[in-house]
Amino acid sequence: MKLSIVIPALNEEDFITETVRALYVVLDQEGISHEIVVINDNSKDNTLEVLKALALQIPSLVFYTNQGPNGFGYAIRYGLERFTGDCVAVFMADLSDDPKDLIKFYKKMLEGGYDCVFGSRFMKGGKVIDYPRIKKMINRVANFIVKISMGMHYNDTTNAFKLYKKETIEGLKPFLSPHFNLTLELPLKAIVRGYTYTVLPNSWRNRKGRVSKLKIKEMGSRYFFILLYCLIEKFFSRGDFKKKIQLKEIKKSENSDT
């Protein structure tokens, strides 16, 4: 099963080389068929030039420039329309996620046949390093609200680092979020629409010297909109968007009844 990794990159000239190389080394060592898809989100620094040079060294790297509209969510959506693998993970350009966790997610998907594998930094075995105190507090409150509202146990929906089968991504369209709220839209839609998932612990490291691109006040209403949308779909859509049972599964069931 081919693994695609979509990486949104806005002005990431200082980090993207380390991230792509780290991913390639781990995936190559494991012998996993893969592609690393970097979406240059119309960067104003030398990200594009760095990617051009890096592509000469990393055979599995492909990159695109999203001319617009731009934004974190738009960049990921651009990549989700262009990846060629059987499953796809969203990975941060600054290497705040751990490539070894990606291997763990991928193997778990293969073993269990799950439609999605989600990570949690806040379950047993999970870890956060140098997480800003205020940002962590807001994260925990927001995820608690989502968990209670949706009636589920998963406690890290806003974490972008997740793995989805290609068919799952197709079943979550159309996407609504242009910004960071896409990290909430994808897992909530997957859960509401009946896709199977499991949760594994993962680690996250705050990269020193980074300035967060997430504007908390600005994003609050956008997260709330997505949460409200998914709640409406959960209680009022009457299953119109539920995961469709494969035709071969239906035939198999019919044959077993005869």
Secondary structure, 3 states (H helix, E strand, C coil): CCEEEEEEECCCCCCHHHHHHHHHHHHHHHCCCEEEEEEECCCCCCHHHHHHHHHCCCCCEEEEECCCCCCHHHHHHHHHCCCCCCEEEECCCCCCECHHHHHHHHHHHHHHCCCEEEEECCCCCCEEECCCHHHHHHHHHHHHHHHHHHCCCCCCCCCCCEEEEHHHHHHCCCCCCCCCCHHHHHHHHHHHCCCCEEEEECEEECCCCCCCCCCHHHHHHHHHHHHHHHHHHHHHCCCCCCCCCCHHHHHHHHHHHC
